[in-house]
Amino acid sequence: MKLGVCYYPEQWPERWWANDAKRMRKVGISHVRLAEFSWAMIEPSPGQLEWGWLDRAIATLVNEGLLIILCTPTATPPKWLIDAHPDVLAMGADGNNRNFGSRRHYCFSSPIYRGESQRITRLIAERYGNHPQVVAWQTDNEYGCHDTVLSYSPSARHNFRRWLASHHKTIEALNAAWGTVFWSQCYRNFDEIDPPAVTVTEANPSQRLDWQRFASDEVVAFNREQVSILRQHSPGRPVTHNFMGFFTAFNHHDVAADLDIASWDSYPLGFTQMFFLGTDEKIRWATTGHPDIASFHHDLYRGMSVDRHTGKPNRRWWVMEQQPGPVNWASWNPAPEDGMVRLWTWQAFAHGAELVSYFRWRQAPFAQEQMHAGLLRPDRSDDKGLVEATSVGRELVRLAKKLPITNLDVRAKVALVFDYNCLWMTEIQPHGADYNPLELCFRLYSALRQLGLDVDIVSPNASLANYRLVVLPAMPTIAPALLAALEASTAEIVLAPRAGSKTSTMQIPANLAPGVLTDLAGITVTRVASLPPGIVTKVTGFDKLMTATRWREELRLNTAIAEASFDNGDAAISRNAKTRTRYVAAWLAGDDWLTLLGRAADDAGLITASLPDTIRVSAIGTLIIACNFASTPFLWRPTAPAECIIGEATIGAHGVAVWQLAVAL
C-alpha cells in the first residue's frame, strides 16, 4: 500500500523542483511518474537529444528518497516528426487526418511511427534503464483515448488485409465466415477488402468484428514492441500501462499479457457524468461517484495481470492516476465532497492496489487541462486533495506499525466473466438502441457488491475452479476453453440474456441460442425482442413481482424448469438443477438483479449482507475495509471478531473504517 503522484517538472520553474520533492515526501508519497508527454523536450529537433533537464529532475526527486516510474513518451509525437512524415497521423472514417495540436495523434499501423516509437523507447531505456531509483516503466499513455484505436489510413488498410489472410487463410473461408453471399458482397481475393467505413447502410457485422479484432491486435503489437525494448535495457523492472475506465475498444487482456502490472486511471466523478447512468443516478452520485464505478475497474484490472513466466495470474495492479478534485473533461465537472479523495484511495487498497498515484501534483495554469485540479493549486498552495492524501499517508504509517502488510489478497468466491470480444459483438448488433453490454456487466457487478460479495472479474480463459458463483453478463460467444471450464465447474452459474447466441464469426448457431451452452442451460431460445423505452414487462418469481425492460426472449425448456415467468406464463428465468445453471431471458430492472443474484448466492452457500446502497465492504487478507458514500454517518461492525484500527464503528459521512480480523475470511 503505497502512494504516488504524477509530476511534470518540464512545466514548472526548475527552482521549484526541490521544494516539490520535499513536500511529496512529507505527504507520504513514495513513487513519482514522469515523462509520458515529454518527447518534444527530450528531442526538440530530429536527433538533438536534451537529457539534462530530465537528469536533474530525477536527481532532485531521488535526493528526497523518491522512486521513479518512467514512461515512454510516445503518446505525443513532436511536430517535426509529423511534418516530416504526415502519414504517421491516424485517419478518420471520413478519410481526413486527425491532425497535430492535441495528443494521441498517431496511427498504430504506421510503419514509420512504429519505428520511431521503438527508437525513442530504446533511447530512454538505454539512458535510464539501469538507474537504481527508476523502479518501473509505463508504456505510452492511455491507449485508445479520444477514440484513437481505429484508424482508416492506407497503412491500416494494408495491415488489415494481411491480418485477414493470416486469420482466414483462404478467401473462400473468409467469404463463408462473413456470409458474403448476402447482398452480393463476395470477394475474389484479400486485396479487394477495405475497412468497413462510409458504407451506404450497415456494413457486414462479421467484417466489423474482424476489423475491431485487427485494430486491437495492432495495439497489442505496438505495446509489445516497447515492452521488449524495456525488458532488454532495463531488466528486473516491472512494466505497466495505464488503462482507462469503461473503455473497450481493444482487448485489455491481450495487452496485459505482456505486462507485469496492470494499472488504470480512476476518475469516479468524470465517469459518473459521462457514461450510461440514468439522470437520477448522475444527480445522486455527482459529488461522490457511483460507489461501484471505481471498484468495478479495480477488480477488472486486478484480474488482468499475469506472471509472464508462468502465465498464471499475479493479481498485481496499480491506480496510476487518481482523481484529486474536479476534472476538466466531463460534460459537467463537480467537485468531490470532502473526504472522497481519501475514500477513493482506501477503496483502491481494499481491492488490492499496491500503489495509488494521484493525478497530478500541481494544477497547470495553461493549455488543455488547466481546469483539471491537482493536489496543489497553480499558485503552489495546498488544495483539498493534498490534505486528504496526507491523511492517508499518515494512516498507512499507523497501519504498518500495527500489523505487517503481507499477503493482503482478495479471496473472492464470485467470478464475473468479462470478454472484450463479446462486448464488440453486441455493440456491433445491439438489436436495441439502449442494449449496452458494458452497462449490463456493470449492473450485475454492482448488484453483487451491494450483496456484500467480493468479486473477481476474470477473462474467458481464467480458471473457474475455486469459485462458488460464476456470472456471465455479456457472453454471446463461448470459446471452447470457457465451455470446458463451465462444464467442469461445481459453482452456481448465471447466464444473462444472449449468452451463446453467436458463433465466433458472429453467426447464429445452427442449434439456435444458447448454442454450445444448450445442454448446460437446458433451454433453447426461440425468439428475441428488444423493448422500446416505456415498455415494462412483469416477471413473477422468487415470491416477488419483478419487471423487465429493454429485452425479452422466448424459451423452450428442455431439461430446465422455470423459476420466474412473464405475465403470459412463459419462462423468464430458468434453472437446470443438474448443472446448477440459471438462464435469464430478460433485462431485469433495478433491484431485481439483487433478488436473482441473492438467490444464486444462497444456493452457492455464500453469506450475503443487507446494507444500504451507500455502504461498500471489502475483505482483503485480515483486513475489512468499509466505505461510506453517504452524507450521513452509518454504524457498522464486522460479524466476525475484529478490531477497528482506522476510523470507528460509526463511519462518518464519506468516511472509511478499517478493521483487523483475528483470522482471514
N, C-alpha and C positions, 0 to 999 in steps of 0.2 A: 504494500500500500504506500505508493509514493506520489508526490505532487510534481507537476512540471508546468512549463509555460512556453508559449510561442513568442519569439523575440526577433525583432528586425533592426539590428544595430545600424544597418545601412540607411535607415530612415531617420536617424537621430544624431545630434552632435556627439562626436567621439568623447568629449569631456563629460558626458552624462553616463557613459557606459559603466564605469567603476561603481558609481552610486547605485545604478540599477542592479548590478550584480550583488552588492551588499544587501539591498532591500529584498531581493529574491531569496537570498539565504535566510534572512530573518523571518520571512513568511513561512519557511519550511519547504521551499521548492528545492528539488534536487536535480531535475533534468530540464534542459533548455533546448528547444527545437530551433534550428537555424537554416536559412539559405534556400528555402524552396522556391523563392521568386527572384533569385539574385543573379541570373545568368548575365544580364547586361552590365552588372557591376563587376562580376568576375572576368568577363571578356567583353570589354566595351567596343572593341573592333575585332575583326577576324584574326585570331592568333595572338592578340595582345592580352596577355593574362595579368590581371591585377589581384594578386592574392593578399597583399599587405593588410588591407582593411579587415579581411576575414581572419587572418592570422592573429591580428591584435584583438579582435572581438573574442575569439576563442580563448586566447591567453587571459584576457580580463575576466571572463566568466570562470575559467578554470582556477584562477587565483583565489576565488572565493569558494572553491571546492565543488563547483557545479559540474555536472556531467552533460555531455553534448549529444544530442540526436541531430545528425547532419542529413540534409536532404539533397537529392539530385534536383537541379533547377529547371527541369525540362517542361514544366507546365507553362513557362513564359519564354518562348524563344525570342531573341532580341530582333530589333528592327532590321539590322544589317543582314541577318540571315533570311528574313522574309523578302527583303529587296533583292537579294542575290538569287533566291530560289522561291518564287511565289507559289510554285506547285506544292510547297510544304503545307499551305493552308488547306483546311478542311473545306469541303464544298457542300452546300445545302442541296436538298432535293430539287430546288428550282434551278440548279446549275450555277448559282452565284457563289463566289468565295466568301468565307467568313473571315473578315479582314483583321489586320493588326489594330491594336488600340485597347485591348482588354486582356484576357488571358485564355489559355487552353486553345490557342489559335493554331492547331496543327492537326494533320490527318494521320491516324495510326498506321495507315497503309503506305505513306510516302516513303520510298526507299531512301531518299535524301535525308529526310528527318530521322529515320531510324538510324542512319549512320551518324548524324550529328548528335543524336541522343546518346549513342554509345560513346562517342568521342568525349563529350563533356562529362559524362559519368565516369569514364576512365580517368580523366584529368583530376577530378575532385577526389576520386578514390585513391589515386596514387599519392596525392599530396597529404591527405588526412587519414588514410585507411589504417595506419598503424599508430595513430595518436592515442596515447593511453586513456585520455578522457573522452574521446569520441567512442561512445559505448553502443550506438545503434544507428541504423540508417533508415530513412524513409525514401521510397521511390516516388518521384514526381509529386503530384498533389491532386487528390480527389478526381481520379479517373472518371471521365464522363460528365463532369459537372457542366452545366449550361447546355445539356443535350449535345455532347460532342463525341459520343460513341459512334454514331452513324455518320459517315462521310460518303458523298456520292461522286468523289473525284475519279479521274481516269485511273489513278493507281488503285483505288478501291475496287473499281470495276474489274481491272486486270486480276487483282488478287482473288476476288470473288469467283471468277471463272476457274482459276487454279484450285481454289478450295472445293468447288463443286466437283471438279474432275477427280480430286483426291478422295472425296467422300462417297461419290456415287459410282465412280469407276467408268461407267458407260453412260452415254446419253439416253439409251433405252431405259436404263434403271432410273435415271432422273425423271424421264417422262412418266414412268409408272408411279414413282413416289409422289410426284406433283399432280398427277391426274390431268395431264396437259391435253388429253382428248376433249376435255371440257372447254368450250369456247375456242376451239381450234388453236390452242397455244403450243402445239408440238414444236420441238426444237430438233434440228439436224445435227448440231454439234454445240459444244460448250461456248464457243466464241460468239454464238448468236444471243447469249443471255446477258441481259442488262440488270442493274439493280432495280428493285420494284419501286419506281418513282414516277410521278405525274402520269399515271395511267388514267384512262377515262373514268373508270369506276374502280371498285376494289381489286387490287392485284391478287394474284394467286396466293392463297393463305400459306400453302406449303413452301412457296418461294419466299414469302416474307419471313417465315420461320427460319429457313436456311440463311437468309440474309442477316437475321439477328444473331444466329449462331456463329456465322462467319465473323461478323463485327466483334462479337465477344472474344473469339479466338485471336483476333488482331490485338486486342487489349492484353490478353494473356501473353502473347508472344513479345509485345513491346515491354511489358513488365519483366518477363523472364530474361530478356537481354540485359537489362540493368542489374537485376539480381545476380546474374552470373558474373558480371564485372565486379560488383561489390564484394562478392564472396572471394573472388580471386585476389583482390588487392586489399581487402580488409577482413581477413579470416577471423572467425570467432565472434564477430559482432552480429547480433540479430538484425534482420531486415524486416521492415514493416511497410505497409501502405495505409494511408488514412482514407477508408471508405466513407460513404455518406449514408444518410438516413432516408428510408423509403425510396431508394434508388435501385432499379433492377435492370438497367439497360445492358449489363454484361454479367456473366456468371462469376460472382464473387468467390464461390468455392474453388473455381479453377484458378483464379489469380492467387488466392490464399494458399493453394497447394505449394506454391514456390516461395512462400514467406515463412518466417519463424514466428511472427506475432501478427495477428490481425489487429488493426486499430480503426477507430471511426471518429467522426466529428459530430458531437452531440449538441444540438440546438433545440431544446424542447419547446420553447415558445414559437420559434420560427416554424417548426414542423406542425405544431398545433394549428397555426393560421393557414398554412399552405396546402395541407393535404385534405383527405376525404372526410374529416369530421363534419358533423352537422353544425348548423349555425348555433344552436343552443349549446353544443359542446364547446365550440370555439369561444363562446362568451364565458362559459363556466370556467374553462381552464386557461383563459387568456394570460393570466399572470403567474401561473404555476406550471403550465404544460400538462397535457393529459398524463395521469400517473403511469401509464404503461408505454408511452412512446419511447422514452429512453431505455427502459428495461427490455422492451422487445428487441432493440438493437444490441443491447448488452448481451443478451442470451444468443442472438443470432451470431455475433462475431466471436463469442466465447466458443461456440460450437464449430467454428470455421478453421481455426488454426490447427495445423498438424505438424508432427515431428517429421522433418523432411527425410530423415534417415530410415524411420520405421513406417511412415505413412499413417501412423496412429494419431488420434487427437492429443494435442498437448495442452489445450484449453487456455493458452496464453493470449491475453488481449489487453489493449490499452484504449483509453479515450485520448485521442491526440489533440482534439480541440473541444473544450468545454465552454459552453456559453457563460459569460460572466456578468451579463447585463443585457440591455436592448441590443438587437441586431439591426442590420440595415436592409436586408434583402427580402423580407417577407412583405406581403401586401399591407399588413399593419404590424408594428413592432413595439408592443407594450413592454414596460419594464417589469422584471420579475419582482414578486413580493420579497420583502426582507426575509432572509433565511433560505431562499430557494437555491442559491448557488451552493451553500453548504449542503442542503438536502440532496441536490443532484450529485454532488461529489460522493457523499456517503452511499447513495443509491448505486452508483457505479461500483464502489467497493463491495457492496452487498451482493453484487452479481459476479464478483471475481476479478475486477480490474486490478492489474498490477500498478498502473500509472494513470492518473487523471491530470491532463495538461490543459491549462486554461488558454483560451484564445481571446485576447492577446495580452502582452504585458501592459502596453500603453495604447490608448486610443489614438489613431492617426488624425491629424488636423487637416489632411488633404486627400484628394483622389477619391476613388470609388467607395471606399469603406470608411470614410470619415464619420459616418453616423453609427458605426459599429463600436459598442463600448469595449473597453479593456479593463484590466484590474486597476489601472491608473487612468486618470483623465489626461487630456493632451497637455495640461499645464503641470503635470507630474504629481498632482495631488492624488490622495487615495480615493478611489471610487468604492462603492459598497462591495463590489466583488472582492477587492483586496482584503477588506475587513473579514469577510466570511471565509476566504481562503486561508487567512491567518488563523482563524478559529479551528479550521480543520487541521492545519499543521500542528497546532498545539495538542489537539485531541489525538492525533496519530502518535505523538511523542508519549502522551499519557498511556495510550493503549499498548505501545511497545514495552513500556515499563511494567504494565500489568500482566501481560502474557506474551509468550513468543508467537510471532505471527508466522506460523509454518503450517503447511498442508491446509491452507484455507481454500477449500474447493466446494463448489456447489454440487450437492448429491441429489440431483433431481430424479424423480421416478416417473416423470411425464416427458415424453418426446413429442415435439411438433415437427413434422417433416416439411421442409421448405425447399422448393425446387425452382430455380430461375427459368429453366426451360419450360416448365409447366405454366408459369406466370405469363411468359411470352405467348403461349398458345391461346390462353383465354383472353389476353389483351388483343390479339390479332382478330379473334372472332368472339367477342363478348356475348353476342346474341341479345343483349340488353344493354342500353346505354349506361346504366348505373351498376352493371355487374363488374365489380372491381375485385379481382382475385387477391391482390395485396391487402385490400381492406378486410376481406374475409379472413385471411391469415391473422391479421391484427385483432379482429373481433374475437376469434376463438382463443387466441393467446390471452387477450385481456380478460375473458371470462375465466380462464384457468387461474390467472393471477388473483382475480377477485375471490376465488375459492381458496386462496392461501397456498396454492401449489407452486413449487419451484419447477421451472420448465427448461429443458434443453431444446433449443431449436437446432435441428440436425439436417444434414444433407441426405439426399435419397440413397447415398452409398454408405451411410452410417450403420453401425451395428445397433440392433434394437433389443439385444439380448437382456439387458438389465432394467428394462422399463416395464412398469405395470400398466401404463396407459399410453397409447400411441394415437396421435390425432393427425389426420391428413386433410387440411382445409382446402387445398387447391392443387389437385393432382390428376389432371386429365389423362396423362400418360404414365404408365408404371413400367419402369425398367425391370429386366429380369432379376437383377440383384435385390431390388426393393421387394419385388413379389416374393422371392425366396425368404427374405427376412421377415416379411409379414406372415407367411405361411408357417415359419418356424417359431414365431413369437408366441408366448403364453400370455401376452398382455391383452387388455381390453383395447379394441380398435374402433376408432370413429372415422368414418368416411363422409366428408361433406359432399354437397352436390357436385356432379360432373366428374367424379372420380372414375378413372378408367374409361373415359368417354372417347378418347382418341388413341390412334396408333402413334408410333414415334415419328411418322411422316405426316401427321395431322390429318388422318382419315378416320372415318367411323369404323370401329371394329366390326369384323364380319359377323360376330355373335351379338352385336349391339353393346351398348354400355351396360355394366361397367367393364366390359372387355375381359381382360385377364383376371379381373377381380370377381368375376361372376360366381365362381364356386365359393370364394371366401365370403362374399357378401350374401350369397344365397338369393339374389334377386336379378331381374332383368329390367332395364329402363326401356319402356316402350314409347314414351313421348316426353318432350321437354317444352317448356313455355316460359318466356320471360314476362314479368308482370309490370306494367307501366306504373309510375308513381300514383298513389292513391288507391290502388287495388290491394286489399288486405284479405288474406285467406285465413280462416280459422283452422287451428290444429288442436286436437284434443288428445291428451295423453299424460302419463305421469301424474294423474289426479289434478290436472291443471288445464286451463284453457290458454293455449298459446296462439301466436299469429305468425304468418309467413308473408314476406314481401319479396319483390324482385324476381323470384324464380320458383318454379314448381315443376315436379316431374311425376309421371305416372309409372308405377312399378308393377311388375308381375312377381309375386312372391313364389320362389322356388322352394328353398329349404328354410327361409327366414320367416319370422312372424312379425306382425305389425305391433309396435309399441305405442304408436300415436297415429292418428288418422286425420285426413282432411274432412271438411264438413260433408262431403259426398260419400264418405266411408273408405276412400282409397288410402292406402298406406302412405303416411308422411315420414315416419321413422320406423325402420325395420331392424331386427336383430337376428343374426344367425347364432344360436346358442352354441352350436358345435365349435365354431371358430371365434366366438366372443366378439363378433364384428357387427357394428351398427352402421346403417346407411341412412343418411339424412337427405330426403328428397325435396328440400326447400331451403330457401334463405330465411332462417329464423330471425325474428325481430327481437331486438333489445336483450332483456334479461332471460329470454327463452333459451339462449345458448348456455346460460348458467344452469338452468334446470337440466338440460340434456347432459352436459359435461359433469355436473354434480352427480347424476345417476351413474354415469360411466365410471367416475372416480370411486363411488361407493362400491360398485361391482368389482373394481380393481383392488379393493381393500385399502384405499388411501383415505387419510384423515383430512377432511376439508374444514375450512373456517367460515364463520359467519361474521364478516367485518364490513364496516361502511366502505363505500367505493372510494373513499378518500384515503384509506389506510392500505399500505402495502408492506408485507412482511417477507423477509428472505432469510434463509438459513445458509450459512457458509462456515464450514468447519464446526468449531464450537461456539460460533457467534450467531446470534439472531439480531437482525437489524430491521427496525420498524421505522417507516417514514410516514409522516402525517401531511398530506397535501391540503388539508382543510385550514380555514382561517380561525378555527376554534380548537382548544385543547381536546385531547382524547386519552382516556385511561386504558392502558393495555399492558398485560403481562403474558409472558410465555406460559403455556400449560405445563412444561417441564421445569424442574428446578433450575433456577438461573439467577445470576447477579447482574444488576444494571450497572454498567461501568462507564457509559456515556449517556447523558440525559437522565431522565427519570421516568417512572411508570406513567405519569401524566405527561404525555408528549405534547409539547407546546405547539401553537399554530405554526405550520410549515417547519416543524421540528423533526428531530431524529432521536431515537433511543437505541443503544447498542447493549445487548445482553450477552453474558458469557454463560454458556451451559456447562453443566457438570460433565456431560459427555456429548459428543457429536450426534446429531439426529441420524 
